[in-house]
């Protein structure tokens, strides 16, 4: 592992000598902690409060490469030694806790070689000073580590024994071992004063780096300050004086920012023809027309010189003309699935089908898969005898006065309706409730609905599906007789049953 780090340092140094990377050194103090999450009972109260941060240092080399020609954005990386870990320290109250341990402390030392991969933005404050902010991921490789512990134990003769232990941290996937690799995110903010860097930083690990004998996660967190010095001069890209991204050696206008398509010269309309020779500098055009667009009077993107219908918007497939509508159904042939037969838009230009062949198309046919008659909206005609039996049954439905309770005298008629519907599964029933005009219209409407619902409920109890039954109360509407006479009001208090196949 140490040979790997030495090779990494050597590679970085060689790369610096042959690239635009600026090299420097960076170091300083920091405070590290471990963010632990576990499901141990009582851990947050009895253990977690005694963990504290561990002080450490970081030191290494850094490098940066400019991104683009603005000298504001940079890619910064480096190789840093980073001391991480945490401390545990607890003084026991032997009067409150039955223990012979008076004091115990443990310190975890985990040291890494860290490689930040940051994007840095520098905002110029003065001729040689800048405010900088940097952030990105980091890769971390375990270098070495140890765990030390100290304790003071009370003996039976009232003396105190001092114990100290130290063990090396092992790498692996078993309990009490750490992983070789770690990664996380980091951010840095501060100032660049000439060749001096003064920054503060924060880093947070994203991976679990430690295997404990219990279920839990362990992630590093570091907060610190750094002092750095650049060892080489700031890289300034001088081969593009006007900073337009076109190198001076190929820039036809090296002192004026321009467009790469226009050879580095200004090009307001972005058509690749430099403004100095563009006859239409404000409008995108073609080089063969001296920077002006070719005419397209109908704005269909087919130029007039190729457009067979230059005054009517069309499409390229038809040489600038609109798609034809061969069958004249309002859908052009591009959208029409049946371009030679007039049809409907809902069926993509094809004729509306007549699935049951009864002369009514499926859009008009209420029973599109069963041949019927036009008089019944495409559904089979209901036998007159059946209709008369249902109408007769409706006249034999009686309710208690002012109530929706069905009188027993009605059961026979309703059972007859049940038999009719069970004999023909295609039939559905509309139940309409009505009252006379005695009382408030609102109350009559409610009563008529309750009576219609009562009939529906009875039929459902006899085994009819609710989907075949539709109950609706109309109150005193649709009177069939004169409400000024007792006989007329009696006629208006009724339930009508209507058969349907829709």
C-alpha positions in Angstrom: 0.0 0.0 0.0 2.8 2.4 0.9 4.5 1.7 -2.5 1.2 2.6 -4.1 1.2 6.0 -2.4 4.8 6.7 -3.4 4.0 5.8 -7.0 1.0 8.1 -6.9 3.2 11.0 -5.7 5.8 10.3 -8.3 3.1 10.2 -11.1 1.6 13.5 -9.9 5.0 15.2 -10.0 5.8 13.9 -13.5 2.4 15.0 -14.7 2.9 18.5 -13.3 6.2 18.9 -15.2 4.5 18.3 -18.6 1.0 19.8 -18.1 -0.8 23.0 -17.1 -1.1 21.9 -13.5 -0.1 24.3 -10.7 1.5 22.5 -7.7 1.5 23.5 -4.1 1.6 22.2 -0.5 -1.3 22.4 2.0 -1.6 21.5 5.7 -3.1 22.4 9.0 -5.1 21.3 12.1 -8.6 19.8 12.1 -11.1 18.1 14.3 -12.4 14.7 13.4 -15.4 12.7 14.6 -17.3 9.5 13.7 -21.0 9.6 13.0 -22.3 6.3 14.4 -25.8 5.0 14.0 -26.9 1.7 15.7 -29.8 0.0 17.3 -28.2 -0.8 20.6 -30.7 -0.3 23.5 -29.9 2.8 25.5 -26.8 3.7 23.5 -27.8 7.3 22.9 -28.2 7.9 26.6 -25.5 5.8 28.2 -22.7 5.8 25.6 -23.0 8.3 22.8 -22.6 11.4 25.1 -19.1 10.4 26.1 -17.8 10.3 22.5 -15.8 13.5 21.6 -13.9 14.8 18.6 -10.3 14.0 18.1 -7.7 16.6 17.0 -5.5 15.8 14.1 -3.5 17.3 11.2 -3.5 17.0 7.5 -0.6 17.6 5.1 0.2 17.0 1.5 0.5 18.4 -2.0 -2.3 19.9 -4.1 -2.6 20.8 -7.7 -5.0 22.7 -10.0 -5.8 22.9 -13.7 -7.7 25.8 -15.2 -11.0 24.9 -16.8 -11.5 27.0 -19.9 -10.0 30.4 -20.6 -11.8 32.5 -18.0 -9.2 31.7 -15.2 -12.2 31.5 -12.8 -12.9 27.8 -12.7 -10.4 25.2 -11.8 -10.1 21.5 -11.2 -8.3 20.9 -7.9 -6.9 17.7 -6.6 -4.1 16.5 -4.4 -2.6 13.8 -2.2 -3.1 14.5 1.5 -2.3 12.7 4.7 -5.4 12.9 6.8 -5.6 11.9 10.5 -9.1 10.8 11.5 -10.9 9.1 14.4 -12.6 9.9 17.7 -12.3 9.8 21.5 -14.3 8.2 24.2 -13.9 9.4 27.8 -16.0 8.6 30.9 -15.5 9.2 34.6 -17.7 6.7 36.6 -19.6 7.7 39.8 -19.0 4.5 41.8 -21.6 5.6 44.3 -24.3 5.6 41.6 -23.0 2.7 39.5 -21.8 -0.6 40.8 -18.4 -0.8 39.1 -14.8 -0.9 40.1 -13.8 1.2 37.1 -13.2 4.8 38.1 -12.2 6.2 34.7 -12.0 4.8 31.1 -10.9 6.4 27.8 -10.4 5.1 24.3 -9.0 6.9 21.3 -9.4 5.7 17.7 -6.7 6.7 15.3 -7.4 6.0 11.6 -5.0 7.7 9.2 -5.7 8.0 5.5 -4.2 9.1 2.2 -6.9 11.3 0.7 -7.5 12.5 -2.9 -10.0 15.3 -3.3 -11.6 15.8 -6.7 -13.0 19.4 -6.5 -14.3 22.0 -8.8 -13.1 25.4 -7.6 -14.4 28.9 -8.4 -12.2 31.9 -7.8 -13.7 35.4 -7.6 -11.2 38.1 -8.0 -11.0 40.7 -5.1 -7.8 42.5 -6.1 -4.9 42.2 -8.4 -3.4 39.3 -6.5 -6.2 38.2 -4.2 -9.3 36.1 -4.7 -12.2 34.6 -2.8 -12.4 30.9 -3.5 -15.0 28.2 -3.0 -14.4 24.5 -3.8 -16.4 21.3 -3.5 -16.6 17.8 -4.8 -16.0 14.1 -3.9 -13.0 12.6 -2.3 -11.4 9.2 -2.4 -9.7 7.9 0.8 -7.2 5.0 1.2 -6.5 3.6 4.7 -2.8 4.1 5.6 -2.5 2.9 9.2 -4.3 3.1 12.5 -4.4 2.1 16.2 -6.7 2.2 19.2 -5.4 3.2 22.6 -7.3 2.8 25.9 -6.6 3.9 29.5 -8.5 3.1 32.7 -8.2 3.4 36.4 -9.6 0.6 38.5 -10.2 0.5 42.2 -8.8 -2.6 43.9 -10.0 -4.3 47.1 -7.3 -2.7 49.2 -8.6 0.8 48.3 -5.6 1.4 46.0 -6.0 2.4 42.3 -4.6 0.4 39.4 -3.8 2.3 36.1 -4.1 0.3 32.9 -3.0 1.3 29.4 -3.4 -0.7 26.2 -2.7 -0.2 22.5 -3.7 -2.3 19.5 -3.1 -1.8 15.8 -6.2 -1.4 13.6 -6.5 -4.2 11.1 -8.0 -4.1 7.6 -10.7 -6.5 6.6 -14.4 -7.4 6.7 -14.5 -9.0 10.2 -15.4 -7.4 13.5 -13.2 -4.6 14.7 -11.6 -4.1 11.3 -11.8 -1.1 8.9 -12.1 -1.0 5.1 -9.2 -0.2 2.8 -11.3 2.3 0.8 -13.5 5.2 1.9 -15.2 8.0 -0.1 -17.3 11.1 0.7 -17.8 14.7 -0.1 -15.9 17.8 0.9 -16.1 21.6 0.6 -13.6 24.3 1.1 -13.9 28.1 1.3 -11.3 30.8 1.9 -8.9 33.2 0.2 -6.0 33.1 -2.2 -3.5 35.9 -1.4 -0.9 35.7 -4.1 0.8 32.3 -3.6 -0.8 31.8 -0.1 -4.0 29.9 0.6 -6.0 30.4 3.8 -9.1 28.1 3.8 -11.5 26.3 6.1 -12.9 22.9 5.0 -15.5 20.3 5.9 -15.7 16.7 4.8 -18.3 14.0 5.3 -17.8 10.3 4.6 -20.5 8.5 2.7 -19.4 4.9 3.2 -19.3 2.6 6.3 -15.6 2.2 7.1 -15.8 0.0 10.3 -17.2 -3.4 11.1 -18.5 -3.5 14.7 -19.7 -6.7 16.5 -23.2 -5.2 16.4 -25.3 -3.8 13.6 -24.3 -0.1 12.9 -22.8 2.3 10.5 -19.7 4.5 11.0 -18.8 7.5 8.8 -16.0 10.0 9.2 -16.6 13.8 9.6 -13.8 16.4 9.6 -13.8 20.1 10.1 -10.6 22.1 9.9 -8.4 25.0 8.6 -5.6 24.9 6.1 -2.6 27.0 5.2 -1.1 26.4 1.8 1.6 27.7 -0.6 1.7 27.5 -4.3 5.1 26.3 -5.5 4.7 27.2 -9.1 3.2 30.2 -10.9 -0.4 30.6 -11.8 -1.2 29.1 -15.1 -2.6 31.7 -17.5 -3.7 30.6 -21.0 -2.1 33.2 -23.2 -2.8 31.6 -26.6 -6.3 33.1 -26.7 -6.0 36.9 -26.2 -9.7 37.7 -26.7 -10.9 34.7 -24.5 -13.4 33.5 -27.1 -12.3 29.9 -27.1 -10.5 30.2 -30.5 -6.8 29.9 -30.4 -4.9 32.9 -31.7 -3.1 30.9 -34.3 -6.4 30.2 -36.1 -8.4 33.3 -35.0 -9.1 35.7 -37.9 -10.0 38.3 -35.3 -7.6 37.6 -32.4 -8.2 40.8 -30.5 -12.1 40.7 -30.7 -14.2 37.9 -29.1 -16.1 36.0 -31.7 -17.6 32.7 -32.8 -15.7 29.6 -33.7 -18.0 29.1 -36.7 -17.0 32.5 -38.0 -13.3 31.9 -37.6 -13.1 33.7 -34.2 -14.8 36.9 -35.5 -18.0 38.5 -34.2 -21.2 36.9 -35.6 -24.3 38.3 -34.0 -26.8 36.0 -35.7 -24.7 32.9 -35.2 -24.9 31.8 -38.8 -21.2 31.2 -39.3 -20.8 34.3 -41.5 -18.7 37.0 -39.8 -20.5 40.3 -39.2 -18.0 42.1 -41.4 -19.1 40.3 -44.5 -22.7 39.4 -43.5 -25.3 41.3 -45.5 -27.9 40.3 -42.9 -25.9 40.5 -39.6 -29.0 40.4 -37.4 -30.7 37.5 -39.2 -29.5 33.9 -39.4 -28.7 33.1 -43.0 -26.5 31.0 -45.3 -23.0 31.6 -46.5 -24.0 31.0 -50.1 -26.5 33.8 -49.8 -23.9 36.1 -48.2 -25.3 35.6 -44.7 -28.9 36.2 -45.5 -31.7 33.6 -45.3 -33.3 32.2 -48.4 -36.9 33.3 -48.7 -39.8 31.0 -47.4 -43.0 33.0 -47.9 -45.3 30.4 -46.2 -42.9 29.7 -43.3 -43.1 25.9 -43.7 -39.3 25.5 -43.6 -39.3 24.5 -47.3 -37.4 27.3 -49.1 -39.2 29.0 -52.0 -36.7 27.7 -54.5 -37.7 24.1 -53.6 -41.4 24.8 -52.6 -44.0 23.8 -55.2 -46.6 25.6 -53.1 -44.6 28.7 -52.0 -47.7 30.5 -50.7 -49.3 27.6 -48.8 -47.7 26.0 -45.8 -46.9 22.3 -46.4 -44.3 19.6 -45.6 -41.1 18.5 -47.3 -42.5 15.1 -48.3 -45.0 16.9 -50.6 -42.4 19.4 -51.9 -43.8 22.2 -49.6 -47.5 21.5 -50.4 -50.1 20.4 -47.8 -50.8 16.6 -47.6 -53.8 15.7 -49.8 -57.2 14.5 -48.5 -58.0 11.9 -51.2 -61.4 10.8 -49.7 -62.4 14.3 -48.6 -63.3 13.4 -45.0 -61.4 16.2 -43.4 -58.3 14.2 -42.5 -55.3 14.5 -44.7 -53.7 11.3 -46.1 -50.8 11.5 -43.6 -53.3 11.1 -40.7 -55.9 9.0 -42.4 -55.6 5.2 -42.0 -58.2 4.8 -44.7 -57.2 7.5 -47.2 -59.4 6.1 -50.0 -62.6 5.8 -47.9 -64.3 8.7 -46.2 -64.5 8.1 -42.4 -64.6 9.7 -39.0 -61.8 11.5 -37.1 -62.4 9.3 -34.0 -61.6 6.2 -36.1 -58.5 7.8 -37.7 -60.3 8.5 -41.0 -61.9 5.1 -41.4 -65.6 4.4 -41.6 -67.3 3.7 -38.3 -67.7 0.0 -38.0 -71.0 -1.9 -37.6 -69.8 -4.9 -35.5 -73.2 -6.6 -35.3 -74.3 -5.8 -38.9 -77.7 -4.4 -37.9 -77.4 -1.2 -40.0 -76.4 1.0 -37.1 -72.7 1.9 -36.7 -71.0 1.2 -33.4 -71.0 4.9 -32.4 -74.9 5.0 -32.6 -75.5 1.4 -31.6 -76.2 1.0 -27.8 -75.7 -2.8 -28.3 -72.8 -2.8 -30.8 -72.1 -6.5 -30.5 -75.8 -7.7 -30.6 -77.9 -7.2 -33.7 -81.0 -5.2 -32.9 -83.4 -2.6 -34.4 -83.1 1.1 -35.0 -86.2 1.8 -32.9 -84.4 0.3 -29.8 -81.1 2.1 -30.6 -79.5 -1.0 -32.1 -80.5 -3.3 -29.3 -82.9 -6.3 -29.8 -86.6 -5.4 -29.5 -88.1 -6.4 -26.2 -91.2 -8.5 -26.5 -94.5 -6.7 -26.0 -95.7 -9.4 -23.7 -92.7 -8.9 -21.3 -93.2 -5.1 -21.3 -96.9 -5.5 -20.4 -96.1 -7.9 -17.6 -93.5 -5.4 -16.1 -96.0 -2.5 -16.5 -98.7 -4.5 -14.8 -96.3 -5.3 -11.9 -95.5 -1.6 -11.5 -99.1 -0.9 -10.8 -99.2 -3.5 -8.0 -96.4 -1.8 -5.9 -97.7 -0.2 -2.7 -96.1 1.6 0.2 -97.1 2.5 3.7 -98.6 6.0 3.9 -95.9 8.7 3.7 -93.2 6.0 3.9 -90.8 4.1 1.7 -91.8 0.7 3.3 -93.0 -1.7 0.7 -96.4 -3.3 1.6 -96.5 -7.1 1.6 -99.2 -7.0 -1.1 -96.4 -5.8 -3.5 -94.2 -8.9 -3.1 -95.9 -11.0 -5.7 -95.6 -8.4 -8.4 -92.0 -7.7 -7.6 -91.1 -11.4 -7.6 -92.7 -11.6 -11.1 -90.3 -8.8 -12.2 -87.3 -10.8 -10.7 -88.3 -13.9 -12.7 -88.5 -11.8 -15.9 -85.0 -10.3 -15.4 -83.4 -13.6 -14.4 -84.8 -15.3 -17.5 -83.1 -12.7 -19.8 -79.7 -11.5 -18.6 -79.6 -8.8 -21.3 -82.4 -6.9 -19.7 -81.9 -4.0 -17.4 -84.5 -2.1 -15.3 -85.0 1.6 -14.7 -87.0 2.2 -11.5 -88.7 5.7 -11.4 -90.4 7.0 -8.2 -93.1 9.7 -8.3 -95.4 11.5 -5.8 -98.4 13.8 -5.9 -98.1 17.5 -5.1 -99.2 17.3 -1.5 -96.4 18.6 0.8 -93.1 20.4 0.0 -91.5 19.6 -3.3 -88.1 18.9 -1.6 -89.7 16.4 0.7 -91.6 14.7 -2.1 -88.3 14.4 -4.1 -86.6 12.7 -1.2 -89.6 10.3 -0.6 -89.7 9.3 -4.3 -86.0 8.5 -4.3 -86.3 6.4 -1.1 -89.2 4.5 -2.7 -87.3 3.8 -5.9 -84.3 2.7 -3.8 -86.5 0.5 -1.7 -87.7 -1.4 -4.9 -84.1 -1.7 -6.1 -83.1 -3.1 -2.7 -85.8 -5.7 -2.7 -84.8 -6.9 -6.2 -81.2 -7.1 -5.2 -82.2 -9.2 -2.2 -83.8 -11.6 -4.6 -80.5 -12.0 -6.4 -80.4 -9.3 -9.1 -77.1 -7.5 -9.8 -77.1 -3.8 -8.8 -75.5 -3.0 -12.2 -78.7 -4.0 -13.9 -80.9 -1.7 -11.7 -81.1 2.1 -11.8 -83.3 3.9 -9.3 -84.3 7.5 -9.7 -86.8 9.7 -7.8 -88.6 12.5 -9.6 -90.9 13.8 -6.8 -94.0 15.5 -8.1 -92.6 16.0 -11.6 -94.2 14.3 -14.7 -97.7 14.0 -13.3 -99.9 11.6 -15.3 -103.2 12.9 -13.9 -104.8 16.0 -12.4 -103.5 16.6 -8.8 -106.7 18.5 -7.9 -108.7 15.3 -7.4 -108.1 12.4 -5.0 -108.1 10.0 -7.9 -105.7 12.0 -9.8 -103.3 12.3 -6.9 -103.5 8.6 -6.3 -102.6 8.0 -9.9 -99.6 10.3 -9.6 -98.3 8.4 -6.5 -96.6 5.6 -8.5 -93.5 3.6 -9.4 -92.8 3.1 -13.0 -90.6 0.2 -14.2 -88.9 0.5 -17.6 -87.0 -2.3 -19.4 -83.8 -1.5 -21.2 -80.9 -3.3 -22.9 -78.5 -0.3 -22.8 
